[in-house]
Amino acid sequence: MNKACDVLVVGAGPVGLTLANLLGQQGVDVLVVEREHELVDYPRAVGIDDEALRAMQTAGLVDEVLPHTVPDQKIYMINGDGAILSEVNPTTREFGWPRRNGFVQPLVDQVLLAGLDRFPNAAVLFGAEVVDLTEDAGGVVAALADGGTVRARYVVAAEGGSSPTRKRLGISFEGETRPTDGIVIDVANDPIGTPHAVFGGDPARSYASIALPHGIRRWEFTLFEDEGEADVEDDAFVHGLLAPHVPDPSKLDIIRRRVYRHHARIAGRFRHGRIFLAGDAAHVMPVVGGQGWNSGIRDAFNLGWKLAAVVKGLSADGLLDTYETERLGHVTQMVEVSLRMAKEMTDHDPVKAAERDRIAAARTPEEREAQRRQAFKPQPKFERGVVVHTPTPVSKSLPVRDVPRLAGTIFPQPKATDADGVEMLLDDATGQGWRVLTWNNDPTAFLSAERRAALDKLGARLVQVVPRTQLPWARKQATPGVTVVGDLGGEASLQAWFDARPVGAVVLRPDHVIAAECLTQELDDVVARVLEAACAV
């Protein structure tokens, strides 16, 4: 078997499948190869966040993913006596979706796999192991274990933390591995029945108890150095772990059990010529933070639109260098946060646990509220890459305020209306891809013919946002090619966002990151700089 494609994705996990869906949407010829003969069905991630759900929305699969989620899942961090150390319960809908959601990963992975059936240019090949990669000036040839080959312009390795591709390329994977393992146990017919998750920082043995969709409960326990795989297969041992949690462990319907290892590692680089690392192949982190799966989806979302642009001849290859530039810093922060949380909740030194409890008890109401809002989770903010930072405008028509500039951060997604007045989330009202949004202005009035032509080549949408009261009038007056969106008003509206900042226009990337913000009169020049940053050709 000899095949050819634009992008070869190694690994049919959530990262590889998400990337393939995003590329398939863009008409890119993508092939996913997976050495196993079917999707992995053992316990892994249990949390999907608002950024990842927005990526699912972009991929056109969020309606299929949502039935496998528990929205707004609250987390209690407790000590060995059951006292609450902190509560995590963010209720924001800043990006259009609940910030914290429990989910069943194998079922969502199946949604991602089925999603590829929509695209004749996307395919998955199971039972195909890549044993070598040879790069030349025009692409990469992947040698398969069965003697076949796949030639691709680019390769993305998303085959997990033990990534053979990363090892083959000699890329470092620095960090730490804990000396003890953990055990994951999934149970059907949830014997607890509450909707929240509990992380128990018990110095005797740390654990987690998490409600999942469809009546499933996940338990995770730390194993000690003299415990291992053999113990996990012993029902008496497992029942002993669960005895403090349920009245009768012998009556539990255990559907999965598995040993896992705690890692916190980051690859030395995410790009090697035409080969990229994504997901666990590029970074792994402790499960306590619940961000390993979500960080991989961010990789796919960041890399997907860039690969599509280069493959389709819209941008030069240099755009792909920004993948590592943008993702490395944020994932490093996320690994550090996850590692800190893991050490706090899984330390079995009674003295350290007592000090943790003392610090938690002394938190101020403001600190507790910050914990509840999940303020410890770093949001992506790109200082370099496909982002243009403009100085704060100086104008007597603007009040002087100390507000942060938001280029390089994710643009919010409130509800709005389409031109017909139908309420929906902003990304659905505007359409996906590159977007130029102006408040209460026709963006074409501020763009030269040259800039409009360049934006049109990228498939960018020009969006005029008006108060809903103005929608019928603006719709009649709209310039052909301009999408009119109605703002609903209120604290979370687009009007409120623009009102709080000294800008009247924003340029949004396909991954909803703010590429630039400016006054409307500056728009043409700023768009030119964004196009340069995006290596547009």
Sequence and secondary structure as in RCSB ss.txt:
>XXXX:A:sequence
MNKACDVLVVGAGPVGLTLANLLGQQGVDVLVVEREHELVDYPRAVGIDDEALRAMQTAGLVDEVLPHTVPDQKI
YMINGDGAILSEVNPTTREFGWPRRNGFVQPLVDQVLLAGLDRFPNAAVLFGAEVVDLTEDAGGVVAALADGGTV
RARYVVAAEGGSSPTRKRLGISFEGETRPTDGIVIDVANDPIGTPHAVFGGDPARSYASIALPHGIRRWEFTLFE
DEGEADVEDDAFVHGLLAPHVPDPSKLDIIRRRVYRHHARIAGRFRHGRIFLAGDAAHVMPVVGGQGWNSGIRDA
FNLGWKLAAVVKGLSADGLLDTYETERLGHVTQMVEVSLRMAKEMTDHDPVKAAERDRIAAARTPEEREAQRRQA
FKPQPKFERGVVVHTPTPVSKSLPVRDVPRLAGTIFPQPKATDADGVEMLLDDATGQGWRVLTWNNDPTAFLSAE
RRAALDKLGARLVQVVPRTQLPWARKQATPGVTVVGDLGGEASLQAWFDARPVGAVVLRPDHVIAAECLTQELDD
VVARVLEAACAV
>XXXX:A:secstr
 EEEEEEEEE  SHHHHHHHHHHHHTT  EEEEESSSS   SS   EEEHHHHHHHHHTT HHHHGGGEEET  E
EEEETT  EEEEE     TTSS SEEEE HHHHHHHHHHHGGG TTEEEEES  EEEEEEETTEEEEEETTS EE
EEEEEEE S TT HHHHHHT  EEEEEEEEEEEEEEEES SS  SSEEEEE TT  EEEEEETTTEEEEEEE  T
T  HHHHT HHHHHHHHTTTSS GGG EEEEEEEEEEEEEEES SEETTEEE GGGTEE  GGGS HHHHHHHHH
HHHHHHHHHHHTTSB GGGGHHHHHHHHHHHHHHHHHHHHHHHHHH   HHHHHHHHHHHHT  HHHHHHHHTTT
TS     SSSS         TTS        TTSB    EEE TT  EEEHHHHH SSSEEEEESS GGGG  HH
HHHHHHHTT EEEEEEEGGGHHHHHHH  TTEEEEEE  STTSHHHHHHTSS SEEEE TTSBEEEEE GGGHHH
HHHHHHHHTTB 
